[in-house]
Structures are given as structure tokens and as C-alpha cells.
Amino acid sequence: MNWSKMRSAALGDRPQSPIPPEVKLPVLPGALTEFIRKAEDPHVSPAALAAVIETDAGLTLDLLKHINSSACGVRQKVASVQQAMSLLGIPGTKLHLSTTAVRHALNARQSKLIHFRTFWGTNLERALFARHVAELLGADADLAFAGGMLQDFLLPVLTSEMLNFYVRFVDAQDRKPTDLHLFERKRLGWDHGQAAAHVMFAWGFPDDLICCVLHHHRGLEILEDPALAQTAAAATAIAGLMPDPFRQAPGGLEELMRLEAAWPAFDLPAIAREVQRQFQEMSPGGPGGRISLLRRCENALLGKEA
């Protein structure tokens, strides 16, 4: 997959962001942007890359915490950034730090429509789901995980800066439910996935991750795309059908159940149970107000039986 060619075809090499100039976008740590830029140099040494990360205490602590977590399964404690990078690889380090930095940058932003803890809990569940789907597709599971975490990262900013517009969406959902990206495109001419892709390009994020976010609202239609059907972008788009508190895809759960009926390997209840188990391991503080995918599947099954 030539991700750079796909990103360039969608955004151009000097894209003009559709986001209104008055919208205040988050600022990422300078160490991350420098790391991403230097990581593109095939001749850069691991020591030089590690030194960039080490200039930011927050990124350093987070990377070491992640590599020593049960999710990574290392046998001995990792004490250095360079060792962590050697285990994760440069692409894996880039994906993890990008996701973490975006979360921290958004943590201080307040939205009257989106509860931050619930929002990131939903993102984590979606990322775990995307990783499972990527494994079924034989695609890059780490990329799918990052795509699931970041596909909606711009929504807290947009719903805060463009509150009246998104209040209209919430109100409309009670009368005539519609997909959020269709509502945005009809009234704005762009959607939050396209806007996020432009922001990520400006930040220097990798093209494969940009494409996953750009295409995350294509739903099951992406499985008919010969270029993307077996990629992390498809896994991210399938995860984008999961129900969320903002009701972005009102018919998403029905679409996932339709996929289960057509794809024997896609056992939705089994995946939901495993996602729930992993979520509880990674987020012991609880669901944060969200209704889990497992609960939604159980409720849907009870509805069918009734």
C-alpha cells in the first residue's frame, strides 16, 4: 500500500485546511514533532531519536510506562528510552507517542457536548476492537489501534469551538437520526475526519495513520475497496461503526451484526467480550460513564429473542 500516494491524492501536497481560522487547535509537544521529523531520516541513529524524546519528561515517562505494562509483555523492566524504542520499533514508538501526545493536548479542552473521560474510554474500546478486526484481516494491528484511538480526536475541539452547529446535530438526532459525517458534509462541506487528516498532516504524522483517520467513516463500504479492504484503514472504519455517546453512526451496531452474518470469522459477541476484558485490564478505573459494546450486543440479542 502506497499510503503517501493515497494521502496526497486525498489532501494534496500543500493542503488547505477546511477548518475555520478562528478555531483554536491543540498544540503538540515540540519534542514529538521533532521526533517524527527526524524519524523520517533513514540514517538517523536510535541514540539521536531517543535523545529527542528524553527532552520531554512527559513523553519519556509515558513511553517507559507503556513498554513496562502488561500489554507489552516484556520480561525485564525497561529503564531507557532507547531500549523501549528497540522493542517497539520506530513506527510503533511513533504511533504510541502520537496517540498519547494528542490525548494530553486535548485533556485541558472543555466541551459542553463531550465528556472527556467517557470520550477517551470509548476511543480505547474502539481501538481494541479495531486491533482485533485488523488481526482477522491480516493487517497492521498497531496501526489499526492508533487509528481507532485517534479517529475522533478533533471532536472535542470542534464541539467546543463550533458549539451551536453541533448542538443542532444533537437535537436533530432525536427527530431524524443521521450519521455525523453526512450531517457535517451537507452543512459544512467537510467532516471531522477530513479536518483531522489536515491537522495530522500539518503535524507531520505518518501517512498511513492519516489515511486511517481520513477514511474512518466509510463503514462496510470500505471492504469493497480493493486498495483498502485488507488494511488497517478497513479495521478502523469497521470500528467506527461502534455505538458511542455522541451517536455518530445510529445504525452502526446493525451494520456490525450484518457483517457478522456475512463473515464467519467475525464473531461480534466473542470480540466484544475480549475487548471488554482487555479494556478492564488497561483502564481499571471503570467505564467512565460509557455503555460497553458487550452490553450493547447483549441488549440487542435480548431484543431479538423478545
MOHUPE-V550865 format. One record per pair of residues at least 24 apart in sequence whose ideal C-beta (glycine too) atoms are under 10 Angstrom apart, sorted by the first residue. I is the first residue (numbers start at 1). J is the second residue. Records with the same first field share a line. If there is no record, write none. Layout:
I=J + J
//
This chain:
1=139 + 140 + 207 + 208 + 211 + 227 + 228 + 230 + 231 + 232 + 233
2=207 + 227
3=143 + 206 + 207 + 208 + 209 + 210 + 211 + 212 + 231 + 232 + 233
4=206 + 207 + 208 + 210 + 211
5=207 + 227
6=207 + 208 + 210 + 211 + 214 + 215 + 227 + 228 + 231 + 233
7=197 + 200 + 201 + 205 + 206 + 207 + 208 + 209 + 210 + 211 + 214
8=201 + 207
10=194 + 197 + 198 + 201 + 207 + 210 + 211 + 214 + 215
11=194 + 197 + 198 + 200 + 201 + 207 + 210 + 211 + 214
12=198 + 201
13=201
14=201
15=194 + 197 + 198 + 201 + 202
16=198
17=190 + 194 + 195 + 197 + 198 + 199 + 201 + 202
18=188 + 189 + 190 + 191 + 194 + 195 + 198
19=154 + 157 + 158 + 161 + 162 + 188 + 190 + 192 + 194 + 195 + 196 + 198 + 199
20=158 + 161 + 162 + 188 + 195
22=161 + 162
23=154 + 157 + 158 + 160 + 161 + 162 + 195
24=109 + 157 + 160 + 161
25=105 + 154 + 157 + 158 + 161 + 195 + 198 + 199 + 202 + 203
26=101 + 102 + 104 + 105 + 106 + 107 + 108 + 109 + 153 + 154 + 156 + 157 + 199 + 203
27=101 + 105 + 203
28=97 + 98 + 101 + 102 + 104 + 105 + 199 + 203 + 204 + 205
29=53 + 55 + 56 + 58 + 59 + 97 + 100 + 101 + 104 + 105
30=55 + 56
31=55 + 56 + 57 + 58 + 59 + 60 + 97 + 101
32=56 + 58 + 59 + 94 + 97 + 98 + 100 + 101 + 102 + 105 + 203 + 204 + 205
33=98 + 101 + 202 + 203 + 204 + 205
34=204
35=59 + 85 + 90 + 93 + 94 + 97 + 98 + 101 + 204
36=94 + 97 + 98 + 101 + 203 + 204 + 205 + 206
37=204
38=90
39=85 + 90 + 91 + 93 + 94 + 204 + 206
40=90 + 94 + 204 + 206
44=90
45=82
46=81 + 82 + 83 + 85 + 86 + 90 + 93
47=81 + 82 + 85
48=82
49=81 + 82 + 85 + 90 + 93 + 94
50=80 + 81 + 82 + 83 + 84 + 85 + 86 + 93
51=81 + 82
52=81
53=81 + 82 + 84 + 85 + 93 + 97
54=80 + 81 + 82
56=97 + 101
58=100 + 101 + 104
59=93 + 96 + 97 + 100 + 101 + 104
60=84 + 97
62=96 + 97 + 99 + 100 + 101 + 103 + 104
63=88 + 93 + 96 + 97 + 100
65=100
66=92 + 93 + 96 + 97 + 99 + 100
67=92 + 93 + 96
69=281 + 282
70=281 + 282
71=278 + 281 + 282
72=96
88=142
89=142
91=140 + 142 + 143 + 146 + 206 + 208 + 209
92=142 + 143 + 146
94=146 + 205 + 206 + 209
95=140 + 142 + 143 + 145 + 146 + 147 + 149 + 150 + 205 + 206 + 208 + 209
96=142 + 145 + 146 + 149
98=146 + 149 + 150 + 153 + 200 + 203 + 204 + 205 + 206 + 209
99=123 + 127 + 145 + 146 + 147 + 148 + 149 + 150 + 153 + 209
100=149
101=203
102=146 + 149 + 150 + 153 + 154 + 196 + 199 + 200 + 203 + 205
103=149 + 150 + 153
105=153 + 157
106=153 + 154 + 155 + 156 + 157 + 160
107=156
109=156 + 157 + 159 + 160 + 161
110=156 + 160
111=155 + 156 + 157 + 158 + 159 + 160 + 161 + 163 + 166
112=159 + 160 + 163 + 166 + 167
113=155 + 156 + 158 + 159 + 160 + 163 + 166 + 167 + 169 + 170 + 245 + 246
114=152 + 155 + 156 + 157 + 158 + 159 + 160 + 166 + 244 + 245 + 246
115=156 + 245 + 288 + 289 + 290
116=156 + 288
117=283 + 285 + 286 + 287 + 288 + 289 + 290
118=244 + 245 + 246 + 287 + 288 + 289 + 290 + 291
119=152 + 153 + 155 + 156 + 159 + 244 + 245 + 246 + 288 + 289 + 290
120=149 + 152 + 153 + 156 + 283 + 288 + 290
121=244 + 245 + 279 + 283 + 285 + 286 + 287 + 288 + 289 + 290 + 292
122=148 + 152 + 242 + 243 + 244 + 245 + 246 + 287 + 288 + 289 + 290 + 291 + 292 + 293
123=148 + 149 + 150 + 151 + 152 + 153 + 155 + 239 + 244 + 290
124=148 + 149 + 275 + 278 + 279 + 282 + 283 + 288 + 290
125=239 + 242 + 244 + 272 + 275 + 276 + 278 + 279 + 282 + 283 + 287 + 290 + 292 + 293 + 294
126=151 + 152 + 216 + 236 + 238 + 239 + 240 + 241 + 242 + 244 + 275 + 293
127=151 + 236 + 239 + 275 + 278 + 279 + 282
128=239 + 271 + 274 + 275 + 276 + 277 + 278 + 279 + 282 + 293
129=235 + 236 + 238 + 239 + 240 + 241 + 242 + 256 + 268 + 271 + 272 + 274 + 275 + 278 + 279 + 293
130=212 + 216 + 232 + 233 + 234 + 235 + 236 + 237 + 238 + 239 + 240 + 242 + 275
131=232 + 235 + 236 + 239 + 275 + 278
132=235 + 238 + 239 + 266 + 267 + 270 + 271 + 272 + 274 + 275 + 278
133=232 + 234 + 235 + 236 + 237 + 238 + 239 + 256 + 259 + 263 + 265 + 266 + 271
134=230 + 231 + 232 + 233 + 234 + 235 + 236 + 238 + 239
135=235 + 265 + 271
136=235 + 238 + 263 + 265 + 266 + 267 + 271
137=223 + 229 + 230 + 231 + 232 + 234 + 235 + 238 + 265 + 266
138=230 + 231
139=228 + 229 + 230 + 231 + 232 + 233 + 234 + 235 + 236
140=208 + 212 + 231 + 232 + 233 + 235
141=232 + 235
142=232
143=206 + 208 + 209 + 211 + 212 + 231 + 232 + 233 + 235 + 236
144=212 + 231 + 232 + 233 + 234 + 235 + 236 + 237 + 238 + 239
145=232 + 235 + 236 + 239
146=205 + 206 + 208 + 209 + 212 + 213 + 232 + 236
147=208 + 209 + 210 + 211 + 212 + 213 + 214 + 215 + 216 + 231 + 232 + 233 + 235 + 236 + 237 + 239 + 240
148=212 + 213 + 216 + 232 + 235 + 236 + 238 + 239 + 240 + 242
149=209 + 213 + 236 + 239
150=196 + 200 + 205 + 209 + 210 + 212 + 213 + 216 + 236
151=192 + 193 + 196 + 209 + 212 + 213 + 214 + 215 + 216 + 217 + 236 + 237 + 239 + 240 + 248
152=180 + 192 + 193 + 196 + 213 + 216 + 217 + 240 + 244 + 246 + 248
153=192 + 196 + 199 + 200 + 213
154=192 + 193 + 194 + 195 + 196 + 197 + 198 + 199 + 200 + 213
155=180 + 192 + 195 + 196 + 244 + 246 + 248
157=192 + 195 + 196 + 199
158=184 + 188 + 192 + 195 + 196
159=192 + 246
162=188
166=192 + 246
169=246 + 247 + 248
170=246 + 247
173=246 + 247 + 248 + 250
174=247
176=250
177=247 + 249 + 250 + 251
178=247 + 248 + 249 + 250 + 251
179=217 + 219 + 240 + 241 + 247 + 248 + 249 + 250 + 251 + 252
180=217 + 244 + 246 + 247 + 248 + 249 + 250
181=216 + 217 + 218 + 219 + 240 + 248 + 249
182=217 + 249
183=248
184=217
185=217
191=216 + 217
192=216 + 217 + 248
193=217 + 218 + 237 + 240
208=232 + 233
209=233 + 236
211=236
212=236 + 237 + 239 + 240
213=240
215=240
216=240 + 241 + 248
217=241 + 248 + 249
219=249 + 251 + 252 + 255 + 256 + 259
220=252 + 255 + 256 + 258 + 259 + 262 + 263
221=255
223=259 + 262 + 263
238=266
239=275 + 293
242=272 + 275 + 293 + 296
243=290 + 291 + 292 + 293 + 296 + 297 + 300
244=290 + 291 + 293
245=289 + 290 + 291
252=296
253=293 + 296 + 297 + 299 + 300
254=300
256=293 + 296 + 297 + 300
257=297 + 300 + 301 + 304
260=297
268=293 + 294 + 297 + 300 + 301
269=293 + 294 + 297 + 298 + 300 + 301
270=297
271=297
272=296 + 297 + 298
273=297 + 298
//
